[in-house]
Structures are given as C-alpha cells and as structure tokens.
Amino acid sequence: MKKIRRADVILIVALLILSVGLYFLMVYHRKDGQGVIVSVDGQEIARYALTEEGTYSLNGGTNILVIEDGSAYLIEADCPDHLCVKQGKVRGVGQVITCLPNKLTVTVYGVKADVELIS
C-alpha cells in the first residue's frame, strides 16, 4: 500500500474546503421562484404560482403535483421507477422535476418568466 504524502492530504483538505464553500455560495445566492411551468412532450400545459397551495392532476392523471409552502413536488406517478417522485421539492429558479416515461417536466421560474427555458 502506498504511503499518503503530506501534499496529498493538503490537496484533499483544500478540495473539501473549496467544495463546501461553493455549496454554501450556491445555497446563499439561490433565488426562490414565483411559479412552475408544467410541460408535456415539450408543450406547456399549465402554470401554477408557488404561493397558491393545491394538488393538481397532470398528464391525464398519470402524475399528481402538490404545491405547498412555496415548493412544488410530485407525490404520485405511474412510471415504473418513480424517480420524479423521489426528486423531492423544488423552489429555486431553474430547478426541474422530470418524468421521462410520461414526458413531463415541472420547471420553476422566477421574475423573468418570459425567458425561454431550454430543457
């Protein structure tokens, strides 16, 4: 087994400090969104404000979207892996929930809602 050198330890510690610093910088500068855009197969089907709490049936009932406490998340999906449900809550501008089998995306938008989003 190779011996760990002092330079290796310094590099590892520096990278850890840098990554933790970048994480906190991203969290500190995150802007909360105003609403979500729901798209199916690339076509916008609905917009919901994050301030109006509710439960919405999407894509013919294949997905159930919940908006509460300024966040949006999926609680139900008929896809086999349920990755969209496991993605959790989104509230920051640009965050996206994606359900590939159902071709559904839920994208958080901010003040400039007319900016074209690329997914």
The first five atom37 places (N, CA, C, CB, O) and aatype in JSON, in Angstrom:
{
  "aatype": [12, 11, 11, 9, 1, 1, 0, 3, 19, 9, 10, 9, 19, 0, 10, 10, 9, 10, 15, 19, 7, 10, 18, 13, 10, 12, 19, 18, 8, 1, 11, 3, 7, 5, 7, 19, 9, 19, 15, 19, 3, 7, 5, 6, 9, 0, 1, 18, 0, 10, 16, 6, 6, 7, 16, 18, 15, 10, 2, 7, 7, 16, 2, 9, 10, 19, 9, 6, 3, 7, 15, 0, 18, 10, 9, 6, 0, 3, 4, 14, 3, 8, 10, 4, 19, 11, 5, 7, 11, 19, 1, 7, 19, 7, 5, 19, 9, 16, 4, 10, 14, 2, 11, 10, 16, 19, 16, 19, 18, 7, 19, 11, 0, 3, 19, 6, 10, 9, 15],
  "atom_mask": [
    [1, 1, 1, 1, 1],
    [1, 1, 1, 1, 1],
    [1, 1, 1, 1, 1],
    [1, 1, 1, 1, 1],
    [1, 1, 1, 1, 1],
    [1, 1, 1, 1, 1],
    [1, 1, 1, 1, 1],
    [1, 1, 1, 1, 1],
    [1, 1, 1, 1, 1],
    [1, 1, 1, 1, 1],
    [1, 1, 1, 1, 1],
    [1, 1, 1, 1, 1],
    [1, 1, 1, 1, 1],
    [1, 1, 1, 1, 1],
    [1, 1, 1, 1, 1],
    [1, 1, 1, 1, 1],
    [1, 1, 1, 1, 1],
    [1, 1, 1, 1, 1],
    [1, 1, 1, 1, 1],
    [1, 1, 1, 1, 1],
    [1, 1, 1, 0, 1],
    [1, 1, 1, 1, 1],
    [1, 1, 1, 1, 1],
    [1, 1, 1, 1, 1],
    [1, 1, 1, 1, 1],
    [1, 1, 1, 1, 1],
    [1, 1, 1, 1, 1],
    [1, 1, 1, 1, 1],
    [1, 1, 1, 1, 1],
    [1, 1, 1, 1, 1],
    [1, 1, 1, 1, 1],
    [1, 1, 1, 1, 1],
    [1, 1, 1, 0, 1],
    [1, 1, 1, 1, 1],
    [1, 1, 1, 0, 1],
    [1, 1, 1, 1, 1],
    [1, 1, 1, 1, 1],
    [1, 1, 1, 1, 1],
    [1, 1, 1, 1, 1],
    [1, 1, 1, 1, 1],
    [1, 1, 1, 1, 1],
    [1, 1, 1, 0, 1],
    [1, 1, 1, 1, 1],
    [1, 1, 1, 1, 1],
    [1, 1, 1, 1, 1],
    [1, 1, 1, 1, 1],
    [1, 1, 1, 1, 1],
    [1, 1, 1, 1, 1],
    [1, 1, 1, 1, 1],
    [1, 1, 1, 1, 1],
    [1, 1, 1, 1, 1],
    [1, 1, 1, 1, 1],
    [1, 1, 1, 1, 1],
    [1, 1, 1, 0, 1],
    [1, 1, 1, 1, 1],
    [1, 1, 1, 1, 1],
    [1, 1, 1, 1, 1],
    [1, 1, 1, 1, 1],
    [1, 1, 1, 1, 1],
    [1, 1, 1, 0, 1],
    [1, 1, 1, 0, 1],
    [1, 1, 1, 1, 1],
    [1, 1, 1, 1, 1],
    [1, 1, 1, 1, 1],
    [1, 1, 1, 1, 1],
    [1, 1, 1, 1, 1],
    [1, 1, 1, 1, 1],
    [1, 1, 1, 1, 1],
    [1, 1, 1, 1, 1],
    [1, 1, 1, 0, 1],
    [1, 1, 1, 1, 1],
    [1, 1, 1, 1, 1],
    [1, 1, 1, 1, 1],
    [1, 1, 1, 1, 1],
    [1, 1, 1, 1, 1],
    [1, 1, 1, 1, 1],
    [1, 1, 1, 1, 1],
    [1, 1, 1, 1, 1],
    [1, 1, 1, 1, 1],
    [1, 1, 1, 1, 1],
    [1, 1, 1, 1, 1],
    [1, 1, 1, 1, 1],
    [1, 1, 1, 1, 1],
    [1, 1, 1, 1, 1],
    [1, 1, 1, 1, 1],
    [1, 1, 1, 1, 1],
    [1, 1, 1, 1, 1],
    [1, 1, 1, 0, 1],
    [1, 1, 1, 1, 1],
    [1, 1, 1, 1, 1],
    [1, 1, 1, 1, 1],
    [1, 1, 1, 0, 1],
    [1, 1, 1, 1, 1],
    [1, 1, 1, 0, 1],
    [1, 1, 1, 1, 1],
    [1, 1, 1, 1, 1],
    [1, 1, 1, 1, 1],
    [1, 1, 1, 1, 1],
    [1, 1, 1, 1, 1],
    [1, 1, 1, 1, 1],
    [1, 1, 1, 1, 1],
    [1, 1, 1, 1, 1],
    [1, 1, 1, 1, 1],
    [1, 1, 1, 1, 1],
    [1, 1, 1, 1, 1],
    [1, 1, 1, 1, 1],
    [1, 1, 1, 1, 1],
    [1, 1, 1, 1, 1],
    [1, 1, 1, 1, 1],
    [1, 1, 1, 0, 1],
    [1, 1, 1, 1, 1],
    [1, 1, 1, 1, 1],
    [1, 1, 1, 1, 1],
    [1, 1, 1, 1, 1],
    [1, 1, 1, 1, 1],
    [1, 1, 1, 1, 1],
    [1, 1, 1, 1, 1],
    [1, 1, 1, 1, 1],
    [1, 1, 1, 1, 1]
  ],
  "atom_positions": [
    [[0.84, -1.18, 0.0], [0.0, 0.0, 0.0], [0.88, 1.24, 0.0], [-0.95, 0.0, 1.21], [1.88, 1.32, 0.73]],
    [[0.52, 2.2, -0.81], [1.31, 3.42, -0.93], [1.13, 4.3, 0.3], [0.93, 4.2, -2.2], [0.07, 4.34, 0.91]],
    [[2.17, 4.99, 0.63], [2.15, 5.91, 1.76], [1.51, 7.24, 1.32], [3.58, 6.14, 2.31], [1.82, 7.75, 0.24]],
    [[0.62, 7.77, 2.15], [-0.01, 9.05, 1.84], [0.97, 10.17, 2.19], [-1.36, 9.21, 2.63], [1.49, 10.25, 3.3]],
    [[1.19, 11.0, 1.22], [2.12, 12.11, 1.4], [1.42, 13.33, 1.97], [2.8, 12.46, 0.08], [0.2, 13.45, 1.89]],
    [[2.19, 14.2, 2.54], [1.64, 15.43, 3.12], [0.95, 16.28, 2.06], [2.76, 16.24, 3.81], [-0.08, 16.89, 2.32]],
    [[1.52, 16.32, 0.86], [0.92, 17.09, -0.24], [-0.44, 16.53, -0.62], [1.86, 17.1, -1.47], [-1.35, 17.29, -0.98]],
    [[-0.61, 15.2, -0.56], [-1.9, 14.59, -0.87], [-2.96, 15.02, 0.14], [-1.78, 13.05, -0.89], [-4.09, 15.33, -0.23]],
    [[-2.6, 15.03, 1.41], [-3.53, 15.44, 2.46], [-3.92, 16.9, 2.28], [-2.92, 15.2, 3.85], [-5.09, 17.26, 2.42]],
    [[-2.95, 17.74, 1.98], [-3.23, 19.17, 1.76], [-4.17, 19.35, 0.57], [-1.91, 19.95, 1.52], [-5.1, 20.16, 0.63]],
    [[-3.95, 18.61, -0.49], [-4.81, 18.7, -1.68], [-6.24, 18.26, -1.35], [-4.24, 17.84, -2.83], [-7.2, 18.92, -1.75]],
    [[-6.37, 17.16, -0.63], [-7.7, 16.65, -0.27], [-8.44, 17.65, 0.61], [-7.59, 15.29, 0.45], [-9.62, 17.92, 0.38]],
    [[-7.77, 18.2, 1.61], [-8.39, 19.18, 2.5], [-8.78, 20.44, 1.73], [-7.43, 19.54, 3.66], [-9.86, 20.98, 1.94]],
    [[-7.91, 20.89, 0.83], [-8.21, 22.09, 0.04], [-9.44, 21.86, -0.85], [-7.0, 22.49, -0.83], [-10.28, 22.74, -0.98]],
    [[-9.54, 20.69, -1.47], [-10.69, 20.39, -2.31], [-11.98, 20.29, -1.5], [-10.46, 19.09, -3.08], [-13.04, 20.72, -1.96]],
    [[-11.89, 19.73, -0.31], [-13.07, 19.67, 0.55], [-13.53, 21.06, 0.97], [-12.78, 18.82, 1.79], [-14.73, 21.35, 0.95]],
    [[-12.6, 21.91, 1.35], [-12.95, 23.28, 1.74], [-13.56, 24.03, 0.57], [-11.71, 24.03, 2.27], [-14.54, 24.76, 0.73]],
    [[-12.97, 23.86, -0.61], [-13.49, 24.52, -1.81], [-14.91, 24.05, -2.14], [-12.56, 24.26, -3.01], [-15.78, 24.86, -2.44]],
    [[-15.15, 22.74, -2.07], [-16.48, 22.22, -2.41], [-17.53, 22.66, -1.4], [-16.45, 20.71, -2.5], [-18.65, 22.99, -1.79]],
    [[-17.2, 22.66, -0.11], [-18.15, 23.13, 0.9], [-18.43, 24.62, 0.72], [-17.61, 22.86, 2.33], [-19.57, 25.07, 0.85]],
    [[-17.39, 25.39, 0.42], [-17.57, 26.82, 0.18], [-18.45, 27.1, -1.02], [0.0, 0.0, 0.0], [-19.32, 27.97, -0.96]],
    [[-18.26, 26.36, -2.11], [-19.1, 26.54, -3.31], [-20.54, 26.14, -3.03], [-18.54, 25.71, -4.48], [-21.47, 26.78, -3.51]],
    [[-20.73, 25.08, -2.25], [-22.09, 24.65, -1.91], [-22.84, 25.77, -1.16], [-22.06, 23.36, -1.06], [-23.96, 26.11, -1.51]],
    [[-22.19, 26.32, -0.13], [-22.84, 27.39, 0.64], [-23.04, 28.64, -0.2], [-22.02, 27.71, 1.88], [-24.01, 29.37, 0.0]],
    [[-22.15, 28.91, -1.12], [-22.3, 30.06, -2.01], [-23.53, 29.87, -2.91], [-21.03, 30.25, -2.88], [-24.29, 30.81, -3.12]],
    [[-23.71, 28.66, -3.42], [-24.87, 28.39, -4.27], [-26.17, 28.47, -3.48], [-24.75, 27.0, -4.92], [-27.16, 29.03, -3.97]],
    [[-26.18, 27.94, -2.27], [-27.39, 27.98, -1.44], [-27.72, 29.41, -1.05], [-27.22, 27.11, -0.19], [-28.89, 29.8, -1.04]],
    [[-26.7, 30.2, -0.72], [-26.91, 31.58, -0.29], [-27.46, 32.45, -1.42], [-25.61, 32.16, 0.24], [-28.27, 33.34, -1.16]],
    [[-27.03, 32.22, -2.65], [-27.45, 33.05, -3.78], [-28.65, 32.5, -4.54], [-26.3, 33.22, -4.72], [-29.06, 33.08, -5.55]],
    [[-29.22, 31.38, -4.08], [-30.37, 30.81, -4.77], [-31.57, 31.74, -4.62], [-30.7, 29.4, -4.2], [-31.84, 32.25, -3.53]],
    [[-32.27, 31.95, -5.69], [-33.46, 32.78, -5.68], [-34.69, 31.89, -5.73], [-33.45, 33.79, -6.86], [-34.78, 30.98, -6.56]],
    [[-35.64, 32.15, -4.84], [-36.89, 31.39, -4.84], [-37.73, 31.79, -6.04], [-37.67, 31.61, -3.54], [-37.77, 32.95, -6.44]],
    [[-38.4, 30.8, -6.61], [-39.21, 31.04, -7.79], [-40.58, 31.59, -7.45], [0.0, 0.0, 0.0], [-41.01, 31.58, -6.3]],
    [[-41.26, 32.08, -8.5], [-42.62, 32.59, -8.35], [-43.66, 31.54, -8.7], [-42.82, 33.81, -9.21], [-44.78, 31.57, -8.19]],
    [[-43.3, 30.61, -9.57], [-44.26, 29.61, -10.0], [-43.57, 28.5, -10.75], [0.0, 0.0, 0.0], [-42.35, 28.47, -10.87]],
    [[-44.4, 27.57, -11.26], [-43.87, 26.45, -12.05], [-44.56, 26.4, -13.4], [-44.06, 25.12, -11.29], [-45.74, 26.74, -13.54]],
    [[-43.81, 25.96, -14.38], [-44.33, 25.71, -15.72], [-44.37, 24.2, -15.9], [-43.46, 26.41, -16.84], [-43.36, 23.53, -15.73]],
    [[-45.53, 23.67, -16.24], [-45.68, 22.24, -16.46], [-45.74, 22.02, -17.97], [-46.97, 21.69, -15.74], [-46.55, 22.62, -18.67]],
    [[-44.85, 21.13, -18.45], [-44.82, 20.81, -19.88], [-44.92, 19.31, -20.07], [-43.53, 21.36, -20.53], [-44.37, 18.53, -19.29]],
    [[-45.63, 18.92, -21.13], [-45.71, 17.53, -21.53], [-45.27, 17.45, -22.98], [-47.16, 16.95, -21.34], [-45.82, 18.12, -23.85]],
    [[-44.27, 16.62, -23.22], [-43.71, 16.43, -24.57], [-43.26, 17.76, -25.18], [-44.74, 15.76, -25.48], [-43.4, 17.98, -26.38]],
    [[-42.72, 18.65, -24.32], [-42.19, 19.92, -24.79], [-43.21, 21.04, -24.93], [0.0, 0.0, 0.0], [-42.84, 22.17, -25.23]],
    [[-44.49, 20.74, -24.73], [-45.54, 21.74, -24.87], [-46.03, 22.17, -23.49], [-46.71, 21.19, -25.72], [-46.39, 21.33, -22.66]],
    [[-46.05, 23.48, -23.24], [-46.54, 23.98, -21.96], [-48.03, 23.7, -21.83], [-46.27, 25.51, -21.82], [-48.82, 24.03, -22.71]],
    [[-48.4, 23.06, -20.7], [-49.81, 22.76, -20.49], [-50.41, 23.55, -19.33], [-50.0, 21.29, -20.23], [-51.63, 23.72, -19.26]],
    [[-49.55, 24.06, -18.41], [-50.09, 24.8, -17.27], [-48.99, 25.6, -16.59], [-50.77, 23.85, -16.26], [-47.8, 25.29, -16.72]],
    [[-49.42, 26.63, -15.86], [-48.55, 27.41, -14.97], [-49.28, 27.54, -13.64], [-48.2, 28.83, -15.58], [-50.48, 27.81, -13.58]],
    [[-48.52, 27.34, -12.58], [-49.09, 27.47, -11.24], [-48.17, 28.34, -10.4], [-49.29, 26.07, -10.58], [-46.95, 28.21, -10.46]],
    [[-48.77, 29.23, -9.6], [-47.99, 30.08, -8.7], [-47.6, 29.25, -7.47], [-48.81, 31.35, -8.27], [-48.38, 28.44, -6.98]],
    [[-46.38, 29.47, -6.99], [-45.92, 28.76, -5.8], [-46.56, 29.3, -4.52], [-44.41, 28.85, -5.69], [-46.41, 28.72, -3.45]],
    [[-47.27, 30.42, -4.64], [-47.95, 30.99, -3.48], [-49.35, 30.41, -3.27], [-48.05, 32.5, -3.62], [-49.93, 30.55, -2.2]],
    [[-49.88, 29.76, -4.29], [-51.22, 29.18, -4.21], [-51.11, 27.68, -3.99], [-52.04, 29.49, -5.5], [-50.78, 26.93, -4.91]],
    [[-51.4, 27.25, -2.77], [-51.28, 25.84, -2.45], [-52.4, 25.03, -3.09], [-51.29, 25.64, -0.93], [-53.53, 25.5, -3.22]],
    [[-52.06, 23.81, -3.5], [-53.06, 22.95, -4.11], [-52.46, 21.64, -4.6], [0.0, 0.0, 0.0], [-51.25, 21.44, -4.57]],
    [[-53.34, 20.76, -5.05], [-52.97, 19.47, -5.62], [-53.54, 19.42, -7.03], [-53.49, 18.27, -4.74], [-54.73, 19.69, -7.23]],
    [[-52.7, 19.07, -8.0], [-53.1, 19.13, -9.4], [-52.81, 17.8, -10.09], [-52.36, 20.28, -10.13], [-51.73, 17.24, -9.96]],
    [[-53.8, 17.32, -10.81], [-53.65, 16.11, -11.61], [-53.08, 16.51, -12.97], [-55.02, 15.36, -11.76], [-53.66, 17.34, -13.67]],
    [[-51.97, 15.91, -13.35], [-51.28, 16.28, -14.59], [-51.25, 15.11, -15.56], [-49.86, 16.75, -14.29], [-51.3, 13.95, -15.17]],
    [[-51.18, 15.45, -16.82], [-50.93, 14.47, -17.88], [-51.98, 13.36, -17.85], [-49.53, 13.86, -17.73], [-51.66, 12.17, -17.92]],
    [[-53.24, 13.76, -17.74], [-54.32, 12.79, -17.73], [-54.39, 11.95, -16.47], [0.0, 0.0, 0.0], [-54.95, 10.86, -16.48]],
    [[-53.82, 12.45, -15.39], [-53.86, 11.73, -14.12], [-52.66, 10.84, -13.87], [0.0, 0.0, 0.0], [-52.61, 10.15, -12.85]],
    [[-51.7, 10.84, -14.78], [-50.52, 9.98, -14.58], [-49.58, 10.53, -13.52], [-49.77, 9.82, -15.88], [-48.81, 9.77, -12.92]],
    [[-49.62, 11.83, -13.26], [-48.78, 12.46, -12.25], [-49.62, 13.38, -11.38], [-47.61, 13.24, -12.9], [-50.56, 14.01, -11.88]],
    [[-49.3, 13.46, -10.09], [-50.0, 14.34, -9.17], [-48.98, 15.32, -8.6], [-50.72, 13.54, -8.02], [-48.01, 14.92, -7.96]],
    [[-49.21, 16.63, -8.86], [-48.33, 17.7, -8.4], [-48.94, 18.37, -7.17], [-48.09, 18.74, -9.52], [-50.14, 18.66, -7.14]],
    [[-48.1, 18.62, -6.16], [-48.54, 19.32, -4.96], [-47.71, 20.59, -4.82], [-48.4, 18.42, -3.69], [-46.49, 20.56, -4.97]],
    [[-48.39, 21.69, -4.53], [-47.71, 22.95, -4.23], [-48.11, 23.35, -2.82], [-48.08, 24.07, -5.27], [-49.28, 23.53, -2.52]],
    [[-47.08, 23.49, -1.96], [-47.32, 23.93, -0.59], [-46.04, 24.54, -0.02], [-47.8, 22.76, 0.3], [-44.94, 24.12, -0.35]],
    [[-46.21, 25.53, 0.83], [-45.1, 26.21, 1.49], [-44.07, 26.75, 0.5], [-44.42, 25.26, 2.45], [-42.87, 26.76, 0.79]],
    [[-44.52, 27.2, -0.67], [-43.61, 27.78, -1.66], [-42.78, 26.77, -2.42], [0.0, 0.0, 0.0], [-41.82, 27.15, -3.09]],
    [[-43.12, 25.49, -2.33], [-42.4, 24.42, -3.03], [-43.37, 23.59, -3.85], [-41.65, 23.51, -2.02], [-44.57, 23.55, -3.58]],
    [[-42.83, 22.93, -4.87], [-43.63, 22.02, -5.69], [-42.95, 20.66, -5.7], [-43.81, 22.58, -7.13], [-41.72, 20.57, -5.73]],
    [[-43.76, 19.6, -5.7], [-43.23, 18.25, -5.77], [-44.3, 17.3, -6.27], [-42.7, 17.8, -4.4], [-45.49, 17.58, -6.17]],
    [[-43.87, 16.18, -6.81], [-44.79, 15.15, -7.28], [-44.96, 14.12, -6.18], [-44.27, 14.49, -8.59], [-43.99, 13.67, -5.57]],
    [[-46.22, 13.74, -5.91], [-46.47, 12.72, -4.89], [-46.86, 11.39, -5.5], [-47.56, 13.19, -3.94], [-46.84, 10.36, -4.82]],
    [[-47.22, 11.41, -6.78], [-47.66, 10.17, -7.41], [-47.33, 10.19, -8.89], [-49.16, 9.95, -7.21], [-47.42, 11.23, -9.55]],
    [[-46.93, 9.03, -9.4], [-46.66, 8.87, -10.83], [-46.88, 7.4, -11.19], [-45.21, 9.33, -11.19], [-46.68, 6.52, -10.36]],
    [[-47.29, 7.14, -12.43], [-47.5, 5.76, -12.83], [-46.3, 5.18, -13.59], [-48.74, 5.66, -13.69], [-46.4, 4.11, -14.18]],
    [[-45.17, 5.88, -13.56], [-43.97, 5.37, -14.21], [-43.35, 4.26, -13.36], [-42.93, 6.52, -14.44], [-43.6, 4.21, -12.15]],
    [[-42.57, 3.37, -13.96], [-42.07, 2.21, -13.22], [-41.03, 2.52, -12.14], [-41.47, 1.24, -14.17], [-40.99, 1.83, -11.12]],
    [[-40.21, 3.54, -12.32], [-39.12, 3.79, -11.37], [-39.42, 4.88, -10.34], [-37.89, 4.17, -12.12], [-38.73, 4.95, -9.32]],
    [[-40.42, 5.71, -10.56], [-40.84, 6.79, -9.65], [-39.7, 7.76, -9.3], [-41.4, 6.18, -8.36], [-39.68, 8.32, -8.21]],
    [[-38.76, 7.94, -10.21], [-37.66, 8.88, -9.96], [-38.17, 10.31, -9.82], [-36.63, 8.8, -11.08], [-37.6, 11.09, -9.06]],
    [[-39.21, 10.64, -10.53], [-39.76, 12.0, -10.44], [-40.31, 12.29, -9.05], [-40.86, 12.2, -11.48], [-40.21, 13.41, -8.56]],
    [[-40.88, 11.3, -8.41], [-41.4, 11.45, -7.06], [-40.23, 11.57, -6.07], [-42.33, 10.26, -6.68], [-40.29, 12.33, -5.11]],
    [[-39.17, 10.81, -6.31], [-38.0, 10.79, -5.43], [-37.15, 12.05, -5.54], [-37.16, 9.57, -5.73], [-36.29, 12.28, -4.69]],
    [[-37.37, 12.87, -6.59], [-36.58, 14.1, -6.76], [-36.85, 15.11, -5.66], [-36.87, 14.73, -8.1], [-36.02, 15.99, -5.41]],
    [[-37.97, 15.01, -5.0], [-38.26, 15.89, -3.88], [-38.81, 17.25, -4.29], [0.0, 0.0, 0.0], [-39.28, 17.44, -5.41]],
    [[-38.73, 18.18, -3.34], [-39.3, 19.5, -3.52], [-38.37, 20.42, -4.29], [-39.65, 20.12, -2.19], [-37.15, 20.37, -4.12]],
    [[-38.96, 21.27, -5.14], [-38.21, 22.29, -5.87], [-38.82, 23.64, -5.54], [-38.22, 22.03, -7.41], [-40.04, 23.77, -5.4]],
    [[-37.96, 24.65, -5.41], [-38.44, 26.01, -5.16], [-37.53, 27.06, -5.76], [-38.57, 26.24, -3.67], [-37.94, 28.21, -5.92]],
    [[-36.3, 26.71, -6.09], [-35.34, 27.66, -6.63], [-35.5, 27.84, -8.14], [0.0, 0.0, 0.0], [-35.84, 26.89, -8.85]],
    [[-35.26, 29.04, -8.61], [-35.38, 29.34, -10.04], [-34.48, 28.4, -10.83], [-35.03, 30.83, -10.33], [-33.29, 28.26, -10.53]],
    [[-35.05, 27.76, -11.85], [-34.31, 26.87, -12.71], [-34.34, 25.42, -12.3], [0.0, 0.0, 0.0], [-33.92, 24.56, -13.07]],
    [[-34.81, 25.11, -11.11], [-34.9, 23.71, -10.7], [-35.99, 23.01, -11.49], [-35.16, 23.6, -9.19], [-37.01, 23.61, -11.83]],
    [[-35.77, 21.72, -11.78], [-36.69, 20.98, -12.64], [-36.97, 19.6, -12.05], [-36.11, 20.85, -14.06], [-36.07, 18.94, -11.52]],
    [[-38.22, 19.19, -12.14], [-38.61, 17.8, -11.88], [-38.93, 17.21, -13.25], [-39.84, 17.69, -10.88], [-39.66, 17.81, -14.03]],
    [[-38.37, 16.03, -13.53], [-38.57, 15.41, -14.84], [-39.08, 13.99, -14.67], [-37.26, 15.42, -15.64], [-38.55, 13.22, -13.88]],
    [[-40.12, 13.65, -15.43], [-40.62, 12.28, -15.5], [-40.48, 11.85, -16.96], [-42.13, 12.18, -14.99], [-41.34, 12.15, -17.79]],
    [[-39.4, 11.16, -17.26], [-39.12, 10.79, -18.65], [-40.15, 9.86, -19.27], [-37.77, 10.14, -18.73], [-40.56, 10.09, -20.41]],
    [[-40.61, 8.8, -18.57], [-41.6, 7.92, -19.21], [-42.88, 8.65, -19.61], [-41.94, 6.78, -18.27], [-43.5, 8.32, -20.62]],
    [[-43.29, 9.65, -18.81], [-44.51, 10.4, -19.1], [-44.25, 11.69, -19.87], [-45.24, 10.71, -17.82], [-45.18, 12.44, -20.16]],
    [[-42.97, 11.96, -20.2], [-42.56, 13.16, -20.96], [-43.01, 14.45, -20.28], [-43.13, 13.11, -22.38], [-43.42, 15.4, -20.94]],
    [[-42.92, 14.47, -18.94], [-43.4, 15.58, -18.13], [-42.23, 16.31, -17.5], [-44.38, 15.1, -17.05], [-41.3, 15.68, -16.99]],
    [[-42.27, 17.65, -17.53], [-41.3, 18.46, -16.78], [-42.05, 19.53, -16.0], [-40.25, 19.11, -17.74], [-43.04, 20.1, -16.47]],
    [[-41.56, 19.78, -14.79], [-42.07, 20.85, -13.94], [-40.88, 21.75, -13.65], [-42.74, 20.29, -12.6], [-39.95, 21.35, -12.95]],
    [[-40.9, 22.97, -14.19], [-39.76, 23.89, -14.1], [-40.15, 25.12, -13.29], [-39.29, 24.3, -15.51], [-41.19, 25.73, -13.53]],
    [[-39.3, 25.48, -12.33], [-39.54, 26.66, -11.51], [-39.04, 27.89, -12.26], [-38.83, 26.54, -10.12], [-37.92, 27.91, -12.76]],
    [[-39.9, 28.91, -12.34], [-39.49, 30.16, -12.98], [-39.52, 31.29, -11.96], [-40.41, 30.49, -14.19], [-40.16, 31.2, -10.92]],
    [[-38.8, 32.34, -12.3], [-38.71, 33.5, -11.4], [-39.36, 34.71, -11.98], [0.0, 0.0, 0.0], [-40.39, 34.62, -12.65]],
    [[-38.77, 35.86, -11.73], [-39.33, 37.14, -12.13], [-39.44, 37.24, -13.64], [-38.5, 38.27, -11.6], [-40.43, 37.75, -14.16]],
    [[-38.43, 36.78, -14.34], [-38.41, 36.88, -15.8], [-38.98, 35.61, -16.4], [-36.98, 37.13, -16.32], [-38.23, 34.79, -16.93]],
    [[-40.31, 35.44, -16.33], [-40.97, 34.24, -16.8], [-40.98, 34.14, -18.31], [-42.37, 34.19, -16.27], [-41.21, 33.05, -18.86]],
    [[-40.74, 35.24, -19.01], [-40.77, 35.21, -20.46], [-39.44, 34.78, -21.06], [-41.16, 36.56, -20.99], [-39.32, 34.74, -22.29]],
    [[-38.43, 34.46, -20.25], [-37.17, 33.96, -20.75], [-37.39, 32.53, -21.2], [-36.05, 34.05, -19.69], [-37.99, 31.74, -20.47]],
    [[-36.92, 32.19, -22.39], [-37.1, 30.85, -22.9], [-36.26, 29.86, -22.12], [-36.76, 30.79, -24.38], [-35.06, 30.06, -21.93]],
    [[-36.9, 28.8, -21.67], [-36.22, 27.76, -20.92], [-35.82, 26.63, -21.86], [-37.1, 27.23, -19.77], [-36.6, 26.24, -22.73]],
    [[-34.63, 26.12, -21.69], [-34.16, 25.01, -22.5], [-34.14, 23.78, -21.64], [-32.76, 25.28, -23.11], [-33.51, 23.76, -20.58]],
    [[-34.83, 22.72, -22.1], [-34.84, 21.5, -21.3], [-34.28, 20.34, -22.08], [-36.25, 21.18, -20.83], [-34.21, 19.22, -21.56]]
  ]
}
